[in-house]
Amino acid sequence: MIVLYLMRKSKKVTSPASAKDMLSKETTRTFEKGILRPGDSFEEWDSFVDESPQGCIFCRSWWLKAVCQHGFEILALRKGGRIVAGIPLPLKGKRKHAIIGMPKLTQTLGMLLAPSTKGNYEARLSNEMNLIEKIIDTMPKLNHFAMNFHYNFRNWLPFYWEGFEQTTRYTYIIESLKDLDKVFSDFNRSKIKNIKKAEKMVSLVEDINARDFYNNHVMSLGKQGEVMAYSYELYKKLFQVTYENHAGKTWFAIDSDKHIHAAIFVVWDNKSAYYLISSIDPDYRNSGAATLLLKTAITYVSKYTERFDFEGSMIRGVENSFRKFGAIQTPYFSISKDDRSLLRKLLMAGRSRLGAGTRRMKRLRH
């Protein structure tokens, strides 16, 4: 495997260097800063994703290739011949004036760090600070940056020092799937009641093809006056690549009259499963089918992964439902920065309001 890494040339120092400058210069010499792009070999990066506490399915090269419609770069920091930190950057503009944002159907990205081998807390924290600062320094000039970081990334202080902002968001996680009896005993009584009710009303069908799943989701949203947020082409790519990597599965709940009550799409790696898409027909919302599907999915993925992530929601009703599965509320950072001009920001805000108005008109016509 051959990967070309771009090295940033050091500026000449024309005045006597301070001890801090000399230390920074010496530290920089021990790192190699590189950029990986589609077409490069990602074998080493994907191995690093497995190794990093912040690594997840959404950071894998095959996921990024499927969801990043405008391309992506991965900034990688190497030391001693191995990757020690990195961050995927989904691109939405020219690199010189980049707009970086979360791709559709992607829960989390952010910065990945190698497990620390330092002996004490101060040494580990200092090493972490150094790695984060080096990655930030390697990032391109950004017009706009907005990204959800993994919940195992807990130190956004270097981003704060560089003018970034942070909002704390929440997901809900079943932290261990080793003892399923314990997992299901932690379900709220209302969820257990829903499961028993659904078992009498529906049967489950596995591995529905991409078109049928997508059409069902469009239908269920349409009944609620909502518009689909992602294209069939994107979903088909993701469906295919997750099945190819044995990392995704769909289920339907259908009654004897062939009415589909609910459908779900779950993805996973060896660390965690994610409740990626849920489609619930509002006409059958009270059948309990969605809860039965979740129990089935949790049982299935427990053979392949350690935990189950409901992907969170800041919506009160959705949060209340996730909480009742016995899942643990877990905070994560949404980090952002906007260096666009005021005029550009106003234009973008205007387009956003216009788009929202158009979607409302579409719902009214239906």
N, C-alpha and C positions, 0 to 999 in steps of 0.2 A: 504493500500500500504506500502510495506517495501522495503526500499532502503538502501543498505549497503554503507557507506561512509568511505573511507580509510583516516586515520588521520596520518599526518607526525609528528613524535616525535621531540620535541624540543631538540637541543643540549645543554649540560650543559655548563654554562659559568664559566670558571675557573679564570677569571680576572674581576676586577670591571667593571660593565657595564656603558657605557655612557648614557646620557639622551636619545639620539637618539635610542640606542639599547633597552633601557627599553620601550620606546614608541612603537617601532616596535614589541617587544615581547608582549606587552599588546594588540596591535591591532590584532596580529595574533591569540590571544586567542579567539577573537570574531568571527572568521571565521571557518567554516568546509570545508575542501577540499575533494571532492569526485569524483569518476569516474563511469560513467554509460556506460554499454556495451550492445550489443544485447542480449536479454533475460531478461534484467531488465525491470521494469515498467518505461514507459516514459510519463505517464500522467502529472506529475508535470512539466517535461521539456517542453512538448508541450504547456502547459499553459503559461510557462515563455516566449516561443517564441512569443505567442500572445501579451504578455505584453511588451516585449522589443522593443525599437525604431529600433533596428537592426534585429529584428526577421523577418523571411520571410519563404516562403514555402520550400526553399532549406534546412532549418535547422530543419525541422520537422522529427521526428523519422521515420515515414513511408517512407519519401523521401530518407533518409540516408540508410535505409535498402534495398531500391531498387537499389541505384546507387553505393554503396560502396562494390565492389566485393571482397575486401580483408578485410572487417570488418571496424569498426570504434569505437572510444571512444568519450565520451562527458565529458570534464572536467567541473565540476560544483562547484561553490563557494557559500556556504550558510551562511547566517547571520540571527539570530533570527528565525530560523526554516524555512526560505524560500530562494530560489535561488536568488542571486543578480548579478551573472555574470557566463558566461560559454562560451565554445568554442568547436564545433565539430571537431574531428580530424580523417579524413579518412586515414586509415593505408595502407601503401604499403610495409611494412616490419615488422620485429620483433620490439616490443615496445622498447626494450633496445637500438636499433639503428634505430629509426623510419625514414621513408620517408613519409612525409605528403604532399599531393597534392590535387588539385581539381578533383573530380570525373567527368566523362564525363556527358554532358547534365546538368551541374550544374553551374549556373551563379555566385553565391556568397555564402560565408559561413562566416568565420571570427568570431570575438568576439561579444558576446551579453551582454549588460548591462541593469540592471533594470532602469526604469525611476527614475531620481534623485528627492529626496524629500528635499534636502538641501536648505537653505534659500537664500544664495547669491552665486555669481559666484565663488569666491575663495573656498568656502566650497564644491560646486558641483565639481569643477575641482580637488580638493584634494581627494575627495572621488573616483572620476573616476581614478585618477592616482593610488591610492591604490588598487583598484579592478583589474586594468590591470596588475600591477606588481605582484599581488598574482597569477593571472592566468598564467602568463609567468613562474613564479617560480614553478608552479605545472606541467608544460608541461614536457614530457619525453625528454631524451637526443635525439637530432635530428641530423640525418645526413643531411637531406634536408627538407626544409619547403617552400612551395609556396602556397599562398592562396589569393583569392580576398575577400576583406572585403566589407560589406554593405556601401552604400554611407552615411548612418547616423553615421558611425564610423569615427570620425574626428581627433582623437588624437593618433597618432602612435609614439609619443615621447618615451614612455617607451620601445617600441620595438627597437627604434634607440639606446637607451642606452645599450641594450643587444646585439648589433651587427647585428641586422636585417637591411635589405635594403627595399626601397619602390619605386615603380613606380606608378605615377598617370595615371589612365586610365579614360575613359569616357563612360557613357551610355546616352541615351536620354529618357526622361520621360514626358508623359502627366500627369501633377500633379493632376488634378481633372477631374473626369468623371461625375460630378453631372449635368452639363449642356452640353448635347451632341451637341446642336446647336452651342454653343460656340466652342467646340472641333473641329467640322468639318469645321467651318468657318475659323479656324486657319490653315487649310490645304493649302499648296501652290496650286496655280491655276493648275499647271501641274498634281497634284494628283487628283484634282476634275475632270479634263479632263479625266484622266485614268479611274476613277470610271464610268463616263458616257459612255465611250467607252466600258468598260467591261460588263456593264449591258445589252448592246445590243448583246453581243457575247457569254456569258456563263451563265449557271445557277449554283447554289451552292448546294452542297451535304454535309450534316452534318454526324459526327460520323462514319467515315470510319474505318474499322477494322485495327488492328495493322499491319498485313502482307501487305495489299494493300498500306497503307501509306508508310511503309518502302520500299517496292519494287519501288514505285514511286520516292522516294528520291534517291535510288540507280540509277535508270534510268536517272533522271535529272542530277545527278553528272557525270555519265558515259559519257553523251553527251558532257560534258565540260572537259573530261579528268581527272576528279577528282575521288578519292577513298573514300568510306564511312568511317567516323571516329568512328562510334559506331556500336555495333553488334545488330542483330535483337533481341537476347535474352534480352539485356539491355533495348532496346526500348519497347519490349513487357511488361516487368516488370513495367516500368514507366507508360506506357499507361494504364495498368490495375489498378495500385494503384491510379493514379490521377482520373480515372473515378469512382473508388470505393469511393473516398473521395469527389466527386463532385468538383474536382479541375483541370479538364483538358478537352479539347475538340478539335476535328479536323474538318477541312473543306476542301473540294475540289472545284475547279472551273472547270467545264467541258462544252464543246461545244456540238452542236447538232450532231456532228460526233463522239462523245464519246472520244474526245481528252482531256486529263487532262492538263490544262494550268498551274495550280499552286495548292499547298496544304500548309496548315499551321497547327501547333499544338501549342496551347496556354494553359498555366497553370496559376493558381491564388490562392491566399488566400484572407482574408478579408482586406488586406492592399494594395495589388498590383497584377496586372496581368503581365505575362511575355511572350514575343514573343519568344518561345523556339526554334521552328524549322520552317524553310521555305523551300519549295521545288518548284522551278520554272523551267519549261521546257524551255530551251533556244530557242526552235523553236517558242515559244509563249510569249517571254519575253515582247514584245511590246503591248500585248493585254490589259494590265491594270488589269489583273485578280488578281495579288498579292495585289494590292492596294484595290480592292473591298473586298477581303477576310479580310484584316486588318480592314477596316471600319465595316464589319459585326462582326468581333470578338470583337472590341471595344464596339460596341453597346450591344453585348451579355453580356460581363463581367461587364459592368457598373451596372448591377443589383446586383452584388455580391462583388464588390471591389471599391477602391477609386481612383487608378491611373493605368496607363499603362506604363510598362517599355519595351522599345524596345531591351533591353539587350546589347545595345551598340556595337560599333565596332571601331577598330582603322584603318580600311581599308577606304581609302578616298572616294571611290564610295559609299560604304554602309553608311558611316556617312552622306554623302550629301543627300541620300535618306531619312534617318531617320529625319534629320533636317527639311525636307519639310513637315512633318506631324505636324508641330507646336510644336514639343516636345522640352523640355528644356535640354540643355547640362548639365550633372551632373557628377562631378568627384568622383572617388572612389579609394581606395588604393589597390594595389597589393603588398603584403608584403612577403618577402622571406629571407631565410638564407640557406647557403650551407656550412656545416662543413665536407664534404667528403674530403678525401685526394686528392692531385693533380692528382695522377695516376688514382684514381677512376673517377674524373671529366673528364679526357681525354678519358677514356674508354667509359663513358656514352655519351660524345660528338661524339665519333667515331661511336657508335651504332646509334645515332640520324641521322648522315650524311648518314650512310649505309641504314637506313630505308627510308630516303628521296630519295636516289638514286634508291632503289627498287621500290618505288611508281612512280617515273618518268619513269622507264622502263616499268612498267605495263601500264601507260598511253600511251606510245609510241606504245606498242603492240596493243592497242585498236584503 
